[in-house]
């Protein structure tokens, strides 16, 4: 993937940041009702990602902390955990494998009405796949050589871009739904591939380079928050 494609999510985040700034300035000059500054929430989430057999969806849980700058703009920190451990998932030899963890921080900006609100979100962060890289080793020579394997986690840059829909049945309770595109950038890395000599049946390691790429992953969130 060329450098210009990798900069796409960063450019989108910058544009949304400018939008947030303009909304904040206009909101400070307007006379509006105050909203509680702090909000904590829990939620269920799902992410649809590439797999050897086509797209697969993983379910997870998460928590969120929101700081409302004003009625239009908020800062948010989110942590998600997808506990199902897929052993060999992903397009590049299992680079989506293992337990998935997400840590995201960014902005939410939009329009808040009396009973509901609609917002755009942009949250860069990190996504970790617990068993994304398999390293093979060979001890000894010939057919009797012992093959070992170690699975390691890999952390990748991510950007969560999408929309948020909130409802306000009371001053403190906030049911909330999110949908968007979680862009994950998989960096270039060195690895090896295990095969066997067809004549001696001895194990052989073939080095290769995994190319870098950015993939799109649909992510949905449903949960509730408490404002105070």
Secondary structure as GFF3:
##gff-version 3
##sequence-region A 1 228
A	DSSP	alpha_helix	3	29	.	.	.	ID=ss1
A	DSSP	beta_strand	38	49	.	.	.	ID=ss2
A	DSSP	beta_strand	56	68	.	.	.	ID=ss3
A	DSSP	beta_strand	73	86	.	.	.	ID=ss4
A	DSSP	beta_strand	98	112	.	.	.	ID=ss5
A	DSSP	beta_strand	116	139	.	.	.	ID=ss6
A	DSSP	beta_strand	146	167	.	.	.	ID=ss7
A	DSSP	beta_strand	173	186	.	.	.	ID=ss8
A	DSSP	beta_strand	189	196	.	.	.	ID=ss9
A	DSSP	beta_strand	203	210	.	.	.	ID=ss10
A	DSSP	beta_strand	213	227	.	.	.	ID=ss11
###
